[in-house]
C-alpha cells in the first residue's frame, strides 16, 4: 500500500481523510469494481499520487461498500472525485477525464512543489539576469531533488543550448518527455536550428552586395538562429516574406513558422513570437 494512495472505509475515514486534510489536500475517489471508467481513472490517480510525492493524498472509497459516505458527499454516479482541504470541499469532478485534464486539476489543488520547485524559480531569475552557468547549477540541484519533474529537465536543456553546449542538450532530449511533449519537441526543433551555424559576417557581406538575393537572406536567418539571435533571424525571414511572399514556394513564411515552433515552448520568447506573428500576418494580408 502506498503512503500517498490508500483504501478508506467509513470506519477510518476521519483518521485517514479528515485529519490529514487539515494540512494537505486529500483527493477522494469514489469507485466500484463493476465500473469500467473507474478501472481507467483509479490507476491513473494512483500513478499521479506517486508522482506528486505527497503534494496531495489519494483516498479510494468503494462506493458499494460505503453507501453512507457516497450519500454524505452527494455521489450520484461514479467515478466521482472530491477534494477535501482544511475542512472544506474545495473541488470535484465526475467521470474518467483524460490524463492531461487530470494533471491540470491536480496542479490546481496540490500543494506547491518542494525545494526543487523553489530552485527552478531561482534558476529562472538567474536566466533573466544572464547568469546561465549559475542557473544551470540550480537546475541540476532541482533535478536531483525532484528527478521525476520533466519541466526542470527541459529548463536545463534550454540553458545548455543558450550556453552553446548542444551535444549535452541533445543527450538530454533523447529521452521521452511524456508529460511535456510539446515543449520537448520545440526544443528539439531549436536544436535542429543550431546545426545551421555559419559565419554571419560573410553572409551579411554577400547580402549587402545583393539585397535582392532572397536565398542568401534566408541563409542569414538560419545562421542568426543558430547563434540564438532569434529577433534578427525573424527579421531576416520576414523581409523575404515582405519582398516576395512566393519566393521558393513561400520559403520565407516557412522559415518564420519554423522559428515559431522552435521558440514556442519557452515563455521568454512569447512576446517575440506574438510580435512577429502580427507582422507576418500584416505582410501576407
C-alpha positions in Angstrom: 0.0 0.0 0.0 1.4 3.4 -1.0 1.9 6.1 1.6 0.3 8.5 -0.9 -2.7 6.4 -2.0 -4.8 4.1 0.2 -8.2 2.5 0.6 -10.6 4.1 3.0 -13.9 2.9 4.7 -16.4 4.8 6.8 -14.7 3.4 9.9 -11.3 5.0 9.2 -12.5 8.0 7.1 -11.8 10.5 9.9 -8.3 9.2 10.7 -7.2 8.8 7.1 -9.0 11.6 5.3 -10.4 14.3 7.6 -7.4 14.7 9.9 -4.8 14.7 7.1 -6.9 17.1 5.1 -6.2 19.8 7.6 -2.7 20.1 6.3 -2.7 18.5 2.8 -5.4 18.2 0.1 -7.0 14.8 0.0 -8.5 13.5 -3.2 -11.3 11.1 -2.5 -12.0 8.7 -5.4 -15.4 7.0 -5.2 -15.3 3.9 -7.3 -16.8 0.4 -7.6 -15.4 -2.9 -9.0 -18.1 -3.1 -11.8 -17.5 0.4 -13.0 -15.5 0.4 -16.3 -14.4 4.1 -16.3 -13.2 3.5 -12.7 -10.8 0.9 -14.0 -9.2 3.7 -16.1 -9.3 6.5 -13.6 -8.2 4.8 -10.4 -4.8 3.5 -11.6 -4.2 6.9 -13.2 -4.8 8.7 -10.0 -2.6 6.2 -8.1 0.3 6.8 -10.6 -0.1 10.6 -10.2 -0.2 10.3 -6.4 3.2 8.7 -6.5 4.5 11.2 -9.0 3.3 14.2 -6.9 5.1 12.8 -3.8 2.7 13.9 -1.1 1.6 17.2 -2.6 -1.9 15.5 -2.3 -3.1 12.3 -0.9 -5.4 9.8 -2.6 -8.2 8.1 -0.6 -10.0 5.4 -2.5 -13.6 4.7 -1.4 -15.5 1.6 -2.6 -18.9 3.2 -3.1 -20.8 -0.1 -2.9 -19.3 -0.9 0.5 -19.6 2.6 1.9 -23.0 3.9 0.8 -23.2 6.2 3.8 -20.1 8.1 2.6 -21.4 8.2 -1.0 -24.7 9.7 0.3 -23.0 12.2 2.5 -20.9 13.5 -0.4 -23.8 13.5 -2.9 -22.3 10.9 -5.2 -24.9 10.1 -7.9 -22.6 8.5 -10.4 -19.1 7.0 -10.4 -16.3 7.6 -10.7 -16.7 10.7 -8.7 -13.8 12.6 -7.2 -14.0 15.1 -4.3 -11.1 17.2 -2.9 -11.1 18.0 0.8 -8.8 20.5 2.3 -8.9 22.4 5.6 -12.4 21.3 6.4 -13.9 22.2 3.1 -14.9 20.5 -0.2 -12.7 22.6 -2.4 -13.1 21.0 -5.8 -14.5 17.9 -7.6 -15.1 16.3 -11.0 -17.1 13.3 -12.3 -16.1 10.7 -14.9 -12.8 9.5 -16.3 -11.1 12.5 -17.7 -8.0 12.4 -20.0 -4.7 12.4 -18.1 -3.8 15.9 -19.3 -7.0 17.3 -17.7 -6.4 15.4 -14.5 -2.9 16.8 -14.3 -4.3 20.3 -14.7 -6.8 19.6 -12.0 -4.2 18.2 -9.6 -1.7 21.0 -10.3 -4.5 23.4 -9.3 -5.3 21.8 -6.0 -2.0 20.2 -4.9 0.5 21.9 -2.5 3.3 23.8 -4.1 6.4 21.8 -5.1 9.1 21.3 -2.6 12.7 22.6 -2.8 13.1 21.6 -6.4 10.3 24.0 -7.4 11.9 26.8 -5.5 15.2 26.2 -7.1 13.6 26.2 -10.5 12.2 29.7 -9.8 15.6 30.8 -8.7 17.1 29.4 -11.9 14.6 31.3 -14.0 15.6 34.6 -12.3 19.2 33.9 -12.9 18.5 33.2 -16.6 16.7 36.6 -16.8 19.9 38.2 -15.4 22.0 36.3 -18.0 23.8 34.2 -15.3 23.4 31.0 -17.2 26.1 28.9 -15.5 24.6 29.7 -12.1 21.1 28.9 -13.4 22.3 25.5 -14.7 23.8 24.7 -11.3 20.4 25.5 -9.7 18.6 23.3 -12.2 20.9 20.4 -11.6 20.2 20.6 -7.9 16.5 20.9 -8.5 16.5 17.8 -10.7 18.4 15.8 -8.0 15.7 16.9 -5.5 12.8 16.0 -7.9 14.1 13.6 -10.6 10.7 13.0 -12.0 10.0 16.6 -12.9 10.4 16.8 -16.6 9.9 20.6 -16.7 13.1 21.0 -14.7 15.0 18.8 -17.1 13.8 20.8 -20.1 14.7 24.0 -18.3 18.2 22.6 -18.1 18.2 21.7 -21.8 17.2 25.3 -22.7 20.0 26.7 -20.6 22.5 24.3 -22.1 21.5 25.4 -25.6 21.9 29.1 -24.6 25.4 28.2 -23.4 26.2 26.5 -26.7 26.5 23.1 -25.1 24.4 21.5 -27.7 25.8 18.0 -27.5 24.8 17.8 -23.9 21.4 19.2 -24.7 20.9 16.6 -27.4 21.7 13.8 -25.0 19.1 15.0 -22.5 16.5 15.5 -25.3 17.0 11.9 -26.4 14.7 10.7 -23.5 10.9 10.6 -23.6 9.1 13.6 -22.2 5.6 12.2 -21.9 4.5 15.0 -19.5 6.0 17.8 -21.6 5.8 16.6 -25.2 5.1 20.0 -26.9 8.0 21.8 -25.1 10.4 18.9 -25.8 9.6 19.0 -29.5 10.0 22.7 -29.6 13.5 22.4 -28.0 14.4 19.6 -30.5 13.3 22.0 -33.3 15.5 24.7 -31.8 18.4 22.3 -31.6 18.0 21.5 -35.2 18.3 25.2 -36.0 21.5 25.3 -34.1 23.0 22.9 -36.6 23.0 25.7 -39.2 25.9 27.6 -37.6 27.8 29.7 -40.1 29.9 32.8 -40.4 27.3 35.5 -40.3 29.7 38.3 -41.3 30.5 36.5 -44.6 26.7 36.0 -45.4 26.0 39.6 -44.4 28.6 40.8 -46.9 27.1 38.7 -49.7 23.6 40.1 -48.9 24.9 43.7 -48.8 26.3 43.2 -52.3 22.9 41.9 -53.5 20.0 42.8 -51.2 17.5 41.1 -53.6 19.1 37.7 -53.0 16.3 36.0 -51.0 18.2 32.7 -50.7 21.1 34.4 -49.0 18.8 36.3 -46.7 17.2 33.1 -45.6 20.7 31.6 -45.1 21.4 34.5 -42.9 18.2 33.9 -40.9 19.3 30.3 -40.3 22.8 31.5 -39.2 21.3 34.0 -36.8 19.0 31.3 -35.3 22.0 29.0 -34.8 23.5 31.7 -32.7 20.3 32.2 -30.7 19.9 35.7 -32.3 16.2 35.0 -32.8 15.0 38.5 -33.3 17.4 39.0 -36.1 16.6 35.6 -37.6 12.9 36.6 -37.7 13.6 40.0 -39.2 15.6 38.4 -42.0 12.9 35.8 -42.7 10.1 38.3 -42.5 12.0 40.6 -45.0 11.8 37.7 -47.5 8.0 37.5 -46.9 7.7 41.2 -47.4 9.8 41.3 -50.6 8.4 38.2 -52.2 6.0 36.0 -50.4 6.0 33.5 -53.2 9.8 33.0 -53.3 10.8 29.3 -53.4 7.2 28.2 -52.7 6.8 30.5 -49.6 10.2 29.7 -48.1 10.2 33.0 -46.0 6.8 32.1 -44.4 8.0 28.5 -43.8 11.2 29.8 -42.1 9.1 32.0 -39.8 6.9 29.1 -38.9 9.9 27.0 -38.1 11.2 29.7 -35.8 7.8 30.0 -34.1 7.8 26.2 -33.5 11.3 26.2 -32.1 10.7 29.0 -29.6 7.1 28.1 -28.8 8.0 26.1 -25.7 9.7 28.9 -23.7 7.8 31.7 -22.1 10.7 34.1 -22.5 10.0 34.2 -26.3 6.2 34.5 -26.1 6.3 38.3 -26.7 8.7 37.9 -29.6 6.5 35.3 -31.3 3.4 37.4 -30.9 5.1 40.4 -32.3 6.3 38.6 -35.4 3.1 36.7 -35.9 1.4 40.0 -36.2 4.0 41.4 -38.6 3.8 38.3 -40.8 0.0 38.4 -40.8 0.2 42.1 -41.9 2.7 41.2 -44.6 0.5 38.4 -46.0 -2.8 40.4 -45.9 
